[in-house]
């Protein structure tokens, strides 16, 4: 518990005011005559002024010193609090600097991941296009068929350039290639395109 506070100085000032009023009443106790024609009792007023200056003045000076001490103490606490706040702000700023540095590193890593994803996506697109083309090529090959012409048509190609297949079968896909010569194969490719 603090002894020297603003409240204690107000109590001292109130006590000094009480002494001033009670002293004034005691000094005029026997003199109820307030006549302006009577001379002023210099000795009585001198004693009253010594009383006010010696006791009440000292009490009020003590109250002033206490108020000054309280103001200095409050100011010292404010300075201490301000210093703590400033230190907290400095720590917060340092933490923000660290977070910004971490964010910068994280953004670089994110950019690197995006570049890797872009490269992977381009590779996947190429592979998808390649395998779709390969699948289309295989479908075209599977759609190719060769049937055996009758003997009259074979004689038109005198002499037959390709091997003579079994006439009861229809050859499809890759099996039909062995019966094509280059000219027929080019004809089939032109028809497909």
Secondary structure, DSSP 4 states (H G I P E B T S, - for coil): --SSSHHHHHHHHHHHHHHHHHHHHHHTSS-----TTSPP-HHHHHHHHHHIIIIIHHHHHHHHHHHHHHHHHHHHHHHHHHHHHHHHHHHHHHHHHHHHHHHHHHHHHHHHHHHHHHHHHHHHHHHHHHHHHHHHHHHHHHH-EEE---HHHHHHSSSP-SPP--TT-EEEGGGGGGG--HHHHHHHHHHH-
